[in-house]
Amino acid sequence: MKFSVATNFQPDLVPALEGYPVAELFGKLSSDSVGGGRASFMLAPLGKARFRAHVQEAARRGIGFNYLVNPACMDNREFMGKGQADLERLLEFVEDCGVTSVTVSLPFLLPIIKKRHPRLKVRVGVYARVDCVAKARFWEDLGADCITLESIAVNREFAMLRAIRQSVGLELQLIANSNCLIFCPLSGQHMVNLSHASQKGHASRGFMIDYCALKCSAAKLADPSHYLRSEFIRPEDLKAYTELGFDSFKILERGAPTEVLTRRVRAYAEGRFDGNLLDLIQPYGYKTDSAQGGSLLDLRRFVRFFLRPLAVRQTGLLRLKRLAEKRGLVAGLRWDPVYIDNRLLDGFLDGMRGIDCRGSDCSRCGYCERWTLEAVRVDEQYRQELLQLYQEAFNDMYSGALWGIAGRRGA
């Protein structure tokens, strides 16, 4: 079993991973010409010298580095001369730094990299949305070295996982600790939004209101059974996937402090975790600050991106800031308003093997809802207050008030 682990580029991360089965780190500059899977404002600023040093430190400890060239959309820049020149400069830079592989999601990029930079292994990212045999065969025929399957579609579909594993010979990877909504209808828009918000020179300038993440979080609070319907793999359940022939797992999240990333790697390496499952799978809202100078999404970065001219009106900013504070994005929560007792989920995955989630109506099935009643606790006051803030934020967006646009009532 081997892990591909997100990096926060902090100097204490690589030493902290010593002794665990970490084959590679993955990450990228906070912005570059191609963009990727996180908006620039979600990541700490990172210079090229520090990037190079981090890659080389990992290499000295026998850990590879996977650079993400994985946007869902490049705004058609890949078909223009300047876009190609920018891409080539980026690839030359990462290869010169000692990067061992790159991740792509656009088919056009894979043969380009294979032809121009044959030393680099090319991995296919989750944004390529590989969720069936035909897509896996397509990428294998194109020359991919590894595919990360679309977790929101296949992590709970064991028949499909088995079929894909049997149909291709290349490495297949699963994301272990994501918690997106299963079969998420927002995922396509989210991938494109995030891609553009990390592209250097794009009109968004690294800024975005993460509408999809807000809708996802609101949906989970409105119906807590969504927490269990998401595609996470518990450390105790890795064996169910290794038995199918999967031995490569990706561990998130790039915005996490070193202590959080290390705790996650340890849990999956040991195959057991006692505590709040959200500590392993949540993307943001960590209860403690990083030893490297505070939360990676701190107040200074919030102000930097949200107070720019033409971004949002002051009143909209303040409402979003209150929402962020309540979610723990700015200051860091010191308690657990949502608690998923991982120990009470023993046996949960076994019962899902006979359920066709893709073809089922969750409200009629009721399986996850029953487990939610046993294993998930939500502070009701927190839930109601946050749902109200979500509704106010959505109303501001839909009406145009967030941007100072007065729409016609009833139009």
C-alpha positions as CSV (number, residue, x, y, z in Angstrom):
1,M,0.0,0.0,0.0
2,K,1.3,3.5,-0.9
3,F,0.0,7.0,-0.3
4,S,0.1,10.2,-2.4
5,V,-0.1,13.0,0.2
6,A,-1.1,16.6,-0.2
7,T,1.7,19.0,0.7
8,N,1.3,22.4,2.5
9,F,4.9,23.2,1.6
10,Q,5.7,23.7,5.3
11,P,9.3,22.6,6.3
12,D,8.1,20.3,9.0
13,L,5.9,18.2,6.8
14,V,8.4,16.0,5.1
15,P,10.2,15.0,8.3
16,A,6.8,14.3,9.9
17,L,6.0,11.7,7.2
18,E,9.1,9.7,7.9
19,G,8.3,6.0,8.4
20,Y,4.9,6.0,6.6
21,P,4.3,4.5,3.1
22,V,4.3,7.9,1.4
23,A,5.4,7.4,-2.3
24,E,4.9,11.0,-3.3
25,L,3.7,14.5,-2.3
26,F,1.4,16.4,-4.6
27,G,0.8,20.1,-5.0
28,K,1.6,23.2,-7.1
29,L,2.3,26.9,-7.0
30,S,-0.7,28.9,-5.7
31,S,-1.1,30.2,-9.2
32,D,0.4,29.4,-12.6
33,S,-0.5,29.7,-16.3
34,V,-2.6,26.5,-16.4
35,G,-4.4,26.6,-13.0
36,G,-5.6,23.7,-11.0
37,G,-8.0,22.3,-8.4
38,R,-7.8,25.1,-5.7
39,A,-8.4,28.8,-6.0
40,S,-5.3,30.9,-5.3
41,F,-6.9,32.5,-2.2
42,M,-7.3,29.1,-0.6
43,L,-3.6,28.4,-0.7
44,A,-0.7,30.1,1.1
45,P,1.6,32.2,-1.2
46,L,4.5,30.1,-2.5
47,G,7.6,31.3,-4.3
48,K,9.6,29.2,-6.8
49,A,12.7,29.0,-4.6
50,R,10.7,27.5,-1.8
51,F,8.9,25.2,-4.1
52,R,12.2,23.9,-5.5
53,A,13.6,23.4,-2.0
54,H,10.6,21.4,-0.9
55,V,10.7,19.1,-3.9
56,Q,14.4,18.5,-3.3
57,E,13.9,17.8,0.4
58,A,11.3,15.2,-0.4
59,A,13.6,13.6,-3.0
60,R,16.4,13.3,-0.4
61,R,14.0,11.3,1.8
62,G,13.0,9.0,-1.1
63,I,9.6,10.7,-1.8
64,G,8.6,11.8,-5.3
65,F,6.7,14.9,-6.2
66,N,3.6,15.1,-8.4
67,Y,2.9,18.6,-9.8
68,L,-0.7,19.3,-10.6
69,V,-1.3,20.5,-14.2
70,N,-4.9,19.5,-13.7
71,P,-7.5,22.3,-14.6
72,A,-10.9,21.2,-15.8
73,C,-10.7,24.1,-18.3
74,M,-7.8,26.3,-19.6
75,D,-10.0,28.9,-21.2
76,N,-8.8,27.5,-24.6
77,R,-5.3,28.8,-23.9
78,E,-3.9,25.4,-24.7
79,F,-4.7,26.0,-28.4
80,M,-3.0,29.4,-28.6
81,G,0.7,30.1,-29.1
82,K,1.1,32.1,-25.8
83,G,-0.7,29.4,-23.9
84,Q,1.6,26.7,-25.3
85,A,4.7,28.8,-24.5
86,D,3.5,29.4,-21.0
87,L,2.8,25.6,-20.6
88,E,6.2,24.7,-21.8
89,R,7.9,27.1,-19.5
90,L,6.0,25.6,-16.6
91,L,6.9,22.1,-17.5
92,E,10.6,23.0,-18.0
93,F,10.5,24.6,-14.5
94,V,8.9,21.7,-12.7
95,E,11.1,19.1,-14.4
96,D,14.2,21.2,-13.6
97,C,13.1,21.2,-9.9
98,G,13.1,17.4,-9.8
99,V,9.4,16.8,-10.1
100,T,8.8,13.1,-10.9
101,S,5.2,13.2,-12.2
102,V,2.5,15.6,-13.3
103,T,-1.3,15.2,-13.1
104,V,-3.5,16.2,-16.0
105,S,-7.2,16.2,-16.5
106,L,-7.4,17.5,-20.2
107,P,-6.7,14.7,-22.8
108,F,-4.9,17.2,-25.1
109,L,-2.1,17.8,-22.4
110,L,-1.1,14.1,-21.9
111,P,0.5,13.4,-25.3
112,I,2.1,16.9,-25.3
113,I,3.9,16.0,-22.0
114,K,4.8,12.5,-23.1
115,K,6.4,13.8,-26.3
116,R,8.2,16.9,-24.9
117,H,9.1,15.6,-21.4
118,P,9.3,11.8,-21.5
119,R,11.0,11.6,-18.1
120,L,7.8,12.8,-16.4
121,K,5.2,10.2,-15.4
122,V,1.7,11.4,-16.3
123,R,-1.1,10.8,-13.9
124,V,-4.8,11.4,-14.7
125,G,-6.6,13.5,-12.1
126,V,-10.1,13.3,-10.6
127,Y,-11.2,16.2,-12.8
128,A,-11.0,13.9,-15.8
129,R,-14.0,12.1,-14.2
130,V,-13.0,8.6,-14.9
131,D,-15.8,6.4,-13.6
132,C,-16.2,3.5,-16.0
133,V,-14.2,1.0,-18.0
134,A,-14.4,2.9,-21.3
135,K,-12.9,6.1,-19.8
136,A,-10.1,4.1,-18.1
137,R,-9.3,2.3,-21.3
138,F,-9.2,5.7,-23.2
139,W,-6.6,7.1,-20.9
140,E,-4.5,3.9,-20.8
141,D,-4.5,3.9,-24.6
142,L,-3.4,7.6,-24.6
143,G,-0.4,6.6,-22.5
144,A,-1.3,7.5,-18.9
145,D,0.8,6.0,-16.1
146,C,-1.9,6.2,-13.4
147,I,-5.5,7.2,-13.1
148,T,-7.2,8.7,-10.0
149,L,-10.8,7.5,-10.3
150,E,-13.7,10.0,-9.8
151,S,-14.4,9.2,-6.2
152,I,-17.8,10.8,-6.0
153,A,-19.0,8.2,-8.6
154,V,-17.2,5.0,-7.9
155,N,-15.9,4.8,-4.3
156,R,-19.0,2.9,-3.2
157,E,-19.6,1.0,-6.5
158,F,-17.7,-2.2,-5.9
159,A,-18.8,-3.9,-9.1
160,M,-17.6,-1.0,-11.2
161,L,-14.3,-0.8,-9.3
162,R,-13.7,-4.4,-9.9
163,A,-14.5,-4.1,-13.6
164,I,-12.2,-1.1,-14.1
165,R,-9.4,-2.9,-12.2
166,Q,-9.7,-5.9,-14.4
167,S,-9.8,-4.0,-17.6
168,V,-6.6,-1.9,-17.4
169,G,-3.1,-2.7,-16.4
170,L,-1.9,0.8,-15.3
171,E,-1.8,2.0,-11.7
172,L,-5.2,3.0,-10.3
173,Q,-5.6,5.4,-7.4
174,L,-8.5,6.2,-5.1
175,I,-9.0,9.3,-3.0
176,A,-9.4,8.1,0.6
177,N,-10.6,11.1,2.5
178,S,-12.7,13.4,0.4
179,N,-16.3,14.1,1.5
180,C,-18.0,15.5,-1.5
181,L,-21.6,14.6,-2.1
182,I,-22.0,11.3,-3.8
183,F,-22.8,11.8,-7.6
184,C,-22.5,15.5,-6.8
185,P,-24.4,17.6,-9.4
186,L,-22.3,20.6,-8.6
187,S,-19.0,18.9,-9.4
188,G,-18.7,20.0,-13.0
189,Q,-19.2,23.7,-12.2
190,H,-17.0,23.5,-9.2
191,M,-14.1,22.0,-11.1
192,V,-14.2,24.8,-13.7
193,N,-14.6,27.6,-11.1
194,L,-11.6,26.4,-9.2
195,S,-9.5,26.0,-12.3
196,H,-10.0,29.5,-13.5
197,A,-9.5,30.9,-10.0
198,S,-5.9,29.7,-9.9
199,Q,-4.8,30.7,-13.5
200,K,-2.3,33.5,-13.6
201,G,-3.6,36.3,-15.7
202,H,-7.3,35.2,-15.6
203,A,-9.9,38.0,-15.0
204,S,-10.8,36.4,-11.7
205,R,-7.3,37.2,-10.3
206,G,-7.4,34.2,-7.9
207,F,-10.7,35.2,-6.4
208,M,-14.0,33.2,-6.4
209,I,-17.0,32.9,-4.2
210,D,-17.1,29.1,-3.6
211,Y,-20.8,28.8,-4.3
212,C,-20.5,25.0,-4.9
213,A,-18.8,24.4,-1.5
214,L,-21.3,26.6,0.2
215,K,-24.2,24.7,-1.3
216,C,-22.6,21.4,-0.4
217,S,-22.1,22.4,3.2
218,A,-25.6,23.8,3.5
219,A,-27.0,20.6,2.2
220,K,-25.2,18.5,4.8
221,L,-26.4,20.7,7.6
222,A,-30.0,20.6,6.3
223,D,-29.9,16.8,6.0
224,P,-27.0,15.4,8.1
225,S,-27.3,12.0,6.4
226,H,-25.4,13.6,3.5
227,Y,-22.3,13.4,5.7
228,L,-22.4,9.6,5.4
229,R,-23.6,9.5,1.8
230,S,-20.3,11.2,0.7
231,E,-17.5,9.1,-0.8
232,F,-15.0,8.9,2.1
233,I,-13.1,5.7,2.8
234,R,-12.6,5.0,6.5
235,P,-9.1,3.8,7.5
236,E,-10.7,0.6,8.7
237,D,-12.2,0.0,5.3
238,L,-9.1,0.2,3.2
239,K,-8.9,-3.6,3.2
240,A,-12.1,-3.8,1.2
241,Y,-10.4,-1.9,-1.6
242,T,-7.0,-3.6,-1.4
243,E,-8.8,-6.9,-1.9
244,L,-10.1,-5.5,-5.2
245,G,-6.6,-4.8,-6.3
246,F,-6.3,-1.1,-5.3
247,D,-3.1,-0.3,-3.4
248,S,-2.6,3.4,-4.1
249,F,-4.5,6.0,-2.1
250,K,-4.5,9.8,-2.2
251,I,-4.8,11.7,1.1
252,L,-6.0,15.3,1.1
253,E,-5.9,18.3,1.9
254,R,-3.4,20.9,0.6
255,G,-4.7,23.6,3.0
256,A,-4.2,21.5,6.1
257,P,-1.6,22.2,8.8
258,T,1.2,19.6,9.2
259,E,-0.3,18.1,12.3
260,V,-3.6,17.4,10.5
261,L,-1.9,15.9,7.5
262,T,0.3,13.7,9.7
263,R,-2.7,12.5,11.7
264,R,-4.5,11.5,8.6
265,V,-1.5,9.6,7.1
266,R,-1.1,7.8,10.5
267,A,-4.7,6.8,10.6
268,Y,-4.7,5.3,7.1
269,A,-1.3,3.7,7.6
270,E,-2.6,2.0,10.9
271,G,-6.0,1.2,9.5
272,R,-7.8,2.6,12.5
273,F,-9.0,6.0,13.9
274,D,-10.7,6.8,17.1
275,G,-12.5,10.2,17.2
276,N,-14.4,12.5,14.9
277,L,-14.3,11.3,11.3
278,L,-14.5,14.9,10.2
279,D,-10.9,15.3,11.5
280,L,-9.8,13.1,8.6
281,I,-12.2,14.1,5.8
282,Q,-13.2,17.8,6.3
283,P,-11.5,20.2,3.9
284,Y,-11.5,23.4,6.1
285,G,-12.4,24.7,9.5
286,Y,-9.6,23.1,11.5
287,K,-9.9,23.6,15.3
288,T,-6.2,24.5,15.8
289,D,-3.8,26.9,14.2
290,S,-0.8,25.7,12.3
291,A,2.5,26.0,14.1
292,Q,3.8,27.8,11.0
293,G,1.9,31.0,11.6
294,G,-1.9,30.3,11.8
295,S,-4.6,28.9,9.6
296,L,-3.7,28.8,5.9
297,L,-7.0,30.6,5.3
298,D,-6.5,33.5,7.7
299,L,-8.0,36.9,8.0
300,R,-5.3,38.6,6.0
301,R,-5.8,36.5,3.0
302,F,-9.6,36.9,3.3
303,V,-9.3,40.6,3.3
304,R,-6.7,40.6,0.5
305,F,-9.0,38.9,-2.0
306,F,-12.4,40.0,-0.9
307,L,-11.7,43.7,-0.5
308,R,-10.5,44.2,-4.1
309,P,-12.5,46.7,-6.2
310,L,-15.4,45.2,-8.1
311,A,-15.3,41.9,-6.2
312,V,-18.2,42.3,-3.8
313,R,-20.0,45.2,-2.0
314,Q,-18.9,45.9,1.5
315,T,-22.2,44.7,2.9
316,G,-21.9,41.4,1.0
317,L,-18.3,41.1,2.3
318,L,-19.4,41.4,5.9
319,R,-22.1,38.8,5.5
320,L,-19.7,36.4,3.9
321,K,-17.1,37.1,6.6
322,R,-19.7,36.2,9.3
323,L,-20.5,33.0,7.5
324,A,-16.8,32.2,7.2
325,E,-16.2,32.9,10.9
326,K,-19.2,30.7,11.9
327,R,-17.8,27.9,9.7
328,G,-14.4,28.3,11.3
329,L,-12.6,29.4,8.1
330,V,-11.1,32.5,9.6
331,A,-10.4,32.0,13.2
332,G,-10.6,28.2,13.6
333,L,-13.3,26.5,15.7
334,R,-12.4,25.3,19.2
335,W,-15.2,22.7,19.4
336,D,-17.0,20.1,17.4
337,P,-20.4,21.4,16.2
338,V,-20.6,18.3,14.0
339,Y,-19.3,15.0,15.3
340,I,-19.1,11.8,13.4
341,D,-18.1,9.0,15.8
342,N,-15.9,6.8,13.6
343,R,-16.1,3.8,15.9
344,L,-19.9,3.8,15.5
345,L,-19.4,3.3,11.8
346,D,-17.9,-0.2,12.0
347,G,-20.0,-2.3,9.6
348,F,-21.4,0.7,7.7
349,L,-19.6,-0.1,4.4
350,D,-20.5,-3.8,4.5
351,G,-24.2,-2.9,4.4
352,M,-23.7,-0.7,1.3
353,R,-22.4,-3.6,-0.9
354,G,-25.9,-4.7,-1.7
355,I,-27.3,-1.2,-2.4
356,D,-27.4,0.3,-5.9
357,C,-26.8,3.9,-4.9
358,R,-26.8,5.2,-8.5
359,G,-30.2,3.8,-9.1
360,S,-31.8,4.4,-5.7
361,D,-33.8,7.2,-4.1
362,C,-32.0,8.0,-0.9
363,S,-35.3,9.1,0.8
364,R,-36.8,5.7,0.2
365,C,-33.7,3.6,0.9
366,G,-33.0,5.2,4.3
367,Y,-29.8,3.2,5.0
368,C,-27.5,6.2,5.5
369,E,-30.2,8.0,7.5
370,R,-30.4,5.2,10.0
371,W,-26.7,5.1,10.5
372,T,-26.7,8.9,10.8
373,L,-29.0,8.7,13.8
374,E,-26.5,6.5,15.5
375,A,-23.2,8.0,14.6
376,V,-23.6,11.7,13.8
377,R,-24.2,14.5,16.3
378,V,-24.9,18.1,15.2
379,D,-25.2,21.0,17.6
380,E,-28.8,22.2,16.9
381,Q,-28.1,25.9,17.7
382,Y,-25.1,26.0,15.5
383,R,-27.0,24.2,12.7
384,Q,-29.9,26.7,12.8
385,E,-27.6,29.7,12.9
386,L,-25.4,28.6,10.1
387,L,-28.4,27.5,7.9
388,Q,-29.8,31.1,8.3
389,L,-26.4,32.6,7.3
390,Y,-26.3,30.3,4.3
391,Q,-29.8,31.3,3.2
392,E,-29.0,35.0,3.6
393,A,-25.8,34.6,1.5
394,F,-27.6,32.7,-1.2
395,N,-30.4,35.3,-1.3
396,D,-27.7,38.1,-1.7
397,M,-26.2,36.1,-4.6
398,Y,-29.5,35.3,-6.4
399,S,-30.9,38.8,-6.0
400,G,-27.7,40.5,-7.1
401,A,-27.4,42.4,-3.8
402,L,-23.9,40.9,-3.2
403,W,-22.6,42.8,-6.2
404,G,-24.8,45.8,-5.9
405,I,-27.1,44.8,-8.7
406,A,-30.8,45.6,-8.3
407,G,-32.7,43.0,-10.3
408,R,-36.3,43.4,-11.4
409,R,-38.6,41.8,-8.9
410,G,-40.6,38.9,-10.4
411,A,-38.6,39.0,-13.6
